[in-house]
Amino acid sequence: MWDNIREQIENGDYVSARMLLEEEKCLQRDCIDDTFAILDASVYEAEADRVGMFDAIAAGLGVNPFNYELYYMLGCYYLDVNPQQAFLCFENAEYYCNQEEDRDIISKEKQRLEDSGVFVPQLSIIILSYNAKKEMGICLDSIRKYGGAPNSYEVIVIDNASTDGIAEYLKEQEDILLFCNTENVGFPAGCNQGIKMAQPYNDIFLLNNDTIVTPNSIFWLRMGLYENASVGGSGSVTNYASNGQSIVEIFDTTEEYFKYAVSHNIPMENPYEKKYCLTGFAFMIKRTALDAVGLLDERFSPGNYEDNDLSLRLIGAGYQLLLCRNSFIYHFGSRGFAKDRVKYENLMWVNNRKFKEKWGIDYDYYREERREITAYIEDDQTSPLHILEVGCGLGATLGYLQNKYPNAKVYGIELNEQVVSVAQKYIPTIRQGNIETISLEYPEGFFDYIIFGDVLEHLHDPQKVLVRMHKYLKSSGAVIASIPNVLHYTVVLDLLKGNFRYEDSGILDRTHLRFFTYNEIVRMFQESGYVVESVLQKQLVGEVTKEQKEMYDALLKVPNIVPEDELKTFQYLVKARENGA
């Protein structure tokens, strides 16, 4: 079908080939296949158009993610800028290649890189096993099918004294290294056993046994791991995870998620999101980085928070953590600790305390990535925004914004000194200080957005702070804030019974100094010189007792009472601009 274009390329007539290619793009857009993409990329390469070459390869792999010629061309694309990534591409091309003559060419290219000193370690996949025979079988089969070249990895399984017969099954698997514990030593200790069994120079991939590896997911994790020398760890997106690693798409079957993975595990223009933490369900770690910071901390046994701890140690040692959005791995979830919800919640509480003792910070309090707030920022993704977050915690929200807007510059102010000492390793522009007293050295009219995520209620004089921030906001800029609603029915009903009890978190957080209703929020912004552009309600309606239901129904009958939605609103999300802007 594309013989005429191929002939022009073979003759070195790239001008004619380009004309034919562009004609076909216009006339037969739906008929363009991976073969056409190879021709298109070849001409872009001859034209020294790297952007066009990359886009053509990505389009081709979107059609056929198993095309070895496209991976070979991707290796050529990376050859001069990142030889390690080029090596990985050639390795993947060799793995998919079914033509002996072409395989020889690819192998020679790999060998040439090795002879020039390019080294990419093999991978040791560490899997913990405990009473999940079916899931383990699915996981191992997926690695065999989609883990890449068999000589590029080894699989090490640590069985933690399972009782469902899985150990016998594992002993029959000839392509894994297996160690069976006589007692359950927990997740961190078990992973450490696996790491010690691994080949000494291999990179490490901690993989839950309730996962399904999808085509090219491991390949793109390795590409992320070698994006640059400072990367210490990479992680996948999935259907079931915290930490902003879950995709927004929801499907009904594993087959649909698998189809999603095939179409998304391809080259992307900006596939990486810098994170301060990666979850341990699929966590790839550069061996040199792991050697620098040490093994998983076994104080967190039987499990949870060891991945957070390792992440912060890597960040503290100067390494980057990358979430690879072009690597999707399916995660069944809730197959281990979370089966017994009470036991799981108790374990989380205990390990949170251990984490706080070690790091001096309440991790859960400062880790949140506020997507509902960032949704208020709707600029073009190429915009060179300046964004300040007051009360930025560990910088999770700023990191998300930095990824979404690659040309943006993000800044943070955080009161907790210990949190800042960690966060600055992740985002250097975070400063420690109290927004009510700190000396601000930003230029006037500098910020497009200033974010107050659950901050204003903690201040002695929030209105004074809002007035102060006028100076640093562009005339077209906006303030975005989330503020709890003291008029939520749970507070009102308790107040009618004479109670106003402070709590560790929530609307009556004991650290709150100010309390707001919708009317008072609007009034505060207006009196501070802003126009409230929009207000969204975040409602949180839980189970109610019979007494609460009776009181609530009676409350609704009071004359001139506020609209019912204000009683159900737990938090308001506000976007405001300067008056006259």
N, C-alpha and C positions, 0 to 999 in steps of 0.2 A: 504493500500500500504506500510505503514511503520510499520506494526505490529511487525515484527521481531526486529526492533530497539527499539520499545517501550517496548517490553518484556525484552530486555537486560537492559534497564534503570530501569524498575520496579524491576528487580532482583539485581540491584546495580552493574552490570557488565559493568562498564563504558568503560573499555578497549575494550571489544568486540563491544560495541555500537559505540565507536569512529571509529573502523575499518570499520564497516558497513556503517557508515555515510560518511567516506571518499571515500569508494568504490562507493556509490551512487552519490557523487559529481562528480566523474570522469565519471561515466557511463551515468547518467541521468541529466546532468546539466540543461537542459531545462525543466525538469519535477519537479524540486524542488519547493515546494509550502510553504505556511505559516505553515502548519502542520510539514513539515520537519524542518523548521526553529525553531519551538518550541523544537523539539527533539534535534536539534543541539545545541541550546542555553542551554538546560538542562544539556547536557554532559559538555559543556564548564564551566557551573556553578559548576558542581561537580569537575571538574579539576582545579577550582580556576583560570581559564583563563578569566580575565575580558575583555580583548580585543576581544577574540574570541566570548564571550557571546554577547557583544555589537554588533559586526558585524553580528552575526546570527540574532539577534532581528531586526536590521536595514534591513537586507535582507528580512526577513519575512514581515515586515510592508511595504516594497516596493512592495510586492505582494498583501497584503491585509492590508491597513491602518486602518481597523476597527476591527482587531482581538484583542479581550479583553485579551486573554491569553498572548499575546506578550506585551501588556501594563503592565499587572501584573508582568511579568518577568522583564520588564524595571524598574518597581518600586523596585523589589528585587535588581536589579543592583545598584540602587542609594541609597538603604536603609542605608548603612553604611557611605556613603560619603556626601550625601545631602538629609536629611530626608524630606525637603520641596518639593524637586523635586520628591522624592519617593511618597509622598502624592498625588501630582498632577497626577502621573502615575496611582496610584491605583484608583483615582477619575475617570480618563478616562477609565480605565478598567471596573469599575463598570457601567459607562454610556453605554458602548458597550455590556456589558454582557447580554446574553439572557437565561442563565441557573441559576435558582433560587439557587441551592446549591452552585454553584461557586460564585454567587453574595454575598452570606452570608459570604464566606471565605474572599472575597475582602473587604467587609464592616468591618469585624472584624480587618483586617490589618490596615485599615484607623483609626478605633477607637483606636487601640493600639497606633498608632502614636499620635493621639490627646491626649490620656491619659498620654503620656510621655512628653507632652508640645509642640508638633509640631503644629504650627499654620500657615495656609495659608489663607489669607483673600479672601473673595468672590470678584467678579468683578462687578463694575458699568460701564456699557457701555453708554457713553454719545454721543448722536447724535443730531446735529443741523439740523433743517428742514427749508427749504425755497423754495417753488415753484418747487418741483421735486417729484411729487406724484409717478410717475412710478418707479423712482430709489429708493425712500424710501421704497416702497412696496417690491421691490426685495431685498433690504438690510435687512429689518426685517425678511423676509422669510428665508434668508440665515443664519441669526443668530439662528432662531428657529431650523433649520435643523442641523447646524454645530457649534453652539456656545458652545456645551458641555452640561454637566448635567444641567437641568433647575434650580436646587437649588444652582448652583455655580455662578450665575450672575443675575443681574437685568438690564433692559434696560430703560434708561431715555431719553426722546425726548423733546427738546426745540424747539417749532415752533416760528420762527421770523416773525410773522405777514404775513404769506403766503396769496396769493390771488387766488390760483388755486384750492381751495377746499380740499387741503391736510389736513387741520386741522380737517375737518369733518371725513375724513378717519381715522386719528390718534385717534380720540375720540372713534372710534368703536373697537380699539385694546385693548383687556382686559389684555394683558400680558405686557403692558408698563406703565411707569409713565410719564405723559405728563404735560407740562406747556406751555400755549400759550401766547406769548407776544402780546400786542396791537400795538407795533411798533418794527421795526427791530433794535435790540440792537447791532447787529454785532456778529461776531464769538467768540472773547475772552469773552465778557460779557455773551453771551448765554452759553458757556461752563462752566463758573463760576457758573451760575445759576444751571446747571445740577449737578455740583460737590457738591454744597451746599445741593441739594436734595438727594444725595447719602447717603447710610448707612455710618456712621462715620468712620468705620474701613476698608471699602472696598477699594481695589485698583481701579484705574481709567483708563478707556480705551476710549480715544477720537477717535471717528470713523466718518469719513465723510459719509454722507447719499448716496453718489454715489459710494458705494463700494459693493462688494460681498464677504462675508466671505466664505472661502473654508474649506473643511474638515481638522480639526486639526490645522488650522492656529492660532486660539486663544489659544489652548493648548500649542503650541510651543512658543508663545509669553510669556505666563505665565512661562514656563520652563526657558526662557531666563531671565525673570524678577527675578527669584529666583536661577539663576546660582551661585550667591554669595551675601553676605550681602551688598556689595558696589554698586550693580546695582540699579540704580534709575529709569531707563526707558528702554523700549524695543520697537522695531519697525519692521514692515514687509517689505519684498521686494514686488514689484508690477510691473505692466506693464506701469504705468504712474506716474512718480514722478521724482523729481530732487534729488540732494544730494547723487548720487551714489546708490539709492535704487531701480532703475529699473533693471530688468533682461535683459540680452542681447538677449534672444530669442524673436522673434516677430511672433505672430500668427494672423490669419485672423478673428477668431470668439471667443466669450466668452467661448464657449464649449471647444475649444482647450486650452485656458488658464486654464480652470477648470481641464481639464485632466492633464495639466502640474502640477497644484497645488497638485492634488491627489498623483502624483508620487514623488513630491519633499518635501511635508510636512511630512517628516519622520526623524528618527535620522540621524545625520551627525557627522562625526568625529570632524570637526571644523566649527560649524554652525554660530559662532558669529563673528561679526566685530565691534570692538570698534569705536564709532563715537563721534565727538564733538557736533553733532546735529542730531536730528531725525525730519523728516517732520510730520506734524500734521494730515495727512490723516488717519493714524492708529498708534496712539501713546499711548502705555500703560505705566502707571506711578505708581510706588509703593506709596501707600498712605503715608507712613512715610516720604518718600522723598518729596512729594508734600507739606505735612504739614511743612516740614523744610524750603522750599524755597518760599512758597506762591502760590497763584492762578495765572492764566494767567494775564498778564499786559494789562489792558483795554485801555491803551493809543494807542494800535495798532488797535483799532476798525476802520472800520468794519472787518478787518482781514488782515493777512499776517505779518510775522516776529514775531508773538507771540510765535510760536513754536521754532523759533531760540532763542528768548529771554529766554524762559523757559529752553531750552537745556543748554544754557550757565550758567544759574543760578544753574542748577543741577550739571553741571561739576564743577562750582566754589565752590559748597558745598561739593565736594569730592565724588560725585556719578559717576558711569560709565553709559554710554548709549550703548546699544548693538543692532546692526542690526541683526535680526534673519533670516538667509538665508534659513532656513527650515520652514518659515512661509510666504506663498504667499497669498496676498489678492488682488482681482481684483479691479481696480480703473477705473471708466469710465472717469473721468477727464473733465475739462472745462464745468462743469455743473453749476458753480456758478459765481465767480468773473470774470473768464476769458471770459465769453460770450461777454462782451463789452470790446474789446481789449484796446481801448483808455482809458477808465475809469480804467481798470485794471492796465495799465502801469503807470497812474498817481498816483494811490493808492500805487503801489510798490515804486515809487519814494518818496512819502510823508513818508511812513513808514520806508524806508531806512534812511531817514533823522532823523526820531524819534529814530531809533535804534542807529544811530551814535551819537546823542545827549546823549543818555543814557549810551552807552558803550564806546564812544570815538573812535570807529573804523568804517571804511566803510566795513560792513560785506560782501557785494558782491565782493569786491576787494580781500579779503583775504580767502574766503571760498573754492576756486576751488580745486577740486580733479583731478589731471592731469593724467588721464588714458593713454593718448597718449604718455606721457613720461615714465610711468611705464611699458608700453608694451616693452620697450627696455631692461628690466630686465627679462631674460628668464631662470634663474637658476632653479634647482630643488627646489620644494617648501619646502623641509626639510633643505635647505642650511642655515648655520649659518652666514648669511650675516651681514656686517656692512655698513650702508647706511647713508650718510649725505646729507641733502637738504639745500641749501643756499637760503634764501628768502622763508621760508617754510610757511609763513602766519599762519593760525590757525592750521596747521598740518594735513589737510585733506589727502594729498597725502601720508604722512608718516604713518598715521593711516591705510590707505588702504594697504600699503606695509607690515605693521606689521601683518595685518590679513592674507595676502597672503603668507607671509613667517614667520610662527610662531616662528621659531628659530632665526630670525634676530633681530638685535639691531639697532634702528633708532635714528638719531640725527638731530637736526635742528638749524639753525641760522636765526634770523629774526631781521630786523632793527627796526621795530615799537615796542616801549616799551609797549604800551597799549595792542597790539595784543599778545605779549609774555606773559603778565600777565594772559591772558585768556588761551592761548595755553598750558602753562606749567601745568595747571590743568589736561589737557588731555594727553600730552606727556611731562613728567618731564625733558627729556633730551634736550628740546629746550632752546637755549640761546639767549639772546638779544645782538646785536652788529652789527657793520658795518664790512663786510667781508674784506674790504680794510685796516682796522686798528685794528681789534679785535685780542687779543692774543689767539692763538689756542693751547689748551693743550691736543690735541689728540695724541696718540702714532704715531710714524712714520710707514708708510705702513699699516695703520689701516683699511682704507675703501675699500670696493669692488666697491662702486659706490659713486660718488659725483654729485649731481643734481643741475643744475642752471636753474630753470624754469622762463624764462623772467626776468633774473637778470643782465646778462652781459651788456646789453644796458644801465643800470642805473649806471654803475660804471665809475669812472674817468679814471681808467687804467685797463680794463678787462684782457688784456694780462698779466700784472704783477700778477693779482690774479690767473690766470690759471697756471702760472709758480710756484707760491707759493704753490699751491695745490698738486704738484708732490710729495712733502714730505710726504703727508698723504695718498697717494693712493697706494694700493698694486701694485706689478709689473704686476699682471694680471687684475688690476682694470680698470674702465672706467669712464670718465666724460660724463654726459648726459646733453644736454642743448637745450632749445628752444629759438630762436632768431628771432625777426620780420625782414621782408625783406623790406628795404626802396625802393627797385626797383619795388614794387607792382604797377601795372598800374595806380591805383587811385592816388598814390603819384606822379608818373612821369607825368601824364597828367595835374595835378594841377600845378606842378612845371614848365611845359612848358608854362603855362599861367601866370607865375610869382608869384605863391602862394606857401608858405611853412608854413601853419598854424598849430600851436600846438593845441592838443585836450586833453580832459580829459582822454582818453584811446585810445588804438589802436597803429598803427605804429608810429604816431607822438605824442604819449603821452608826455605831457609837462615835465614829470620827466625823460625822456630819455636823456642821455648825449652822447651816441654813436649810430651811425647808420651803418647798415651792409647790404651788398649784399652777394650773394652766394660766389663769389670769395674772398671777404674780410673775410668771416667766415672761409673758408678753410685756408687762409693765416694766420689768427690769431692763429688758433690751431697749424698749422705746425711750426710757429715761436715760439710758446710756448712749443715746444717739444713733440707734440702729433701727432699721425697718425689718420686721420679721417677714421673711420671704415665704417660708413654709414651716409647718410643724407636723411631724408624724407621731402617731401614737403607737407605743409598744405595749400590747396588752398581755397580761399573764393571769389567767383565770384558772385556779386550781380547784381541788375538791373543797366543798363547804359543808359545814355541819348543819344539822337541822336548825339549831339556834341561829346560826349565821344567816341561813336562808330566810328565816322569819324576820330577823332584824333588817336584812337587806330589802326585802319586799316592803316592809313598813317605811323604810327610809325613802324609798322611791315615791311615796305618797306625800312627802313633805312639800308644801307649796314653795315655788320658786327655787327648787333645788337645781343643782347643775345637771347638765345632760348626763345620761347614764354612762356614756362612753368615757367620761372623765373619771367616773368611779372605778371603771375597769382598767384604766390606763396605769400601767406600772411605771412607765418612763416616757418622757417626751424627747424627740429628736428635733432640734431647732436649727434652722439655717437663717442667718440674718446678715444684712448688708448695711453699710453706712447710710445714714439718712441723706438722701439726695444723690446717692450713687446710681 
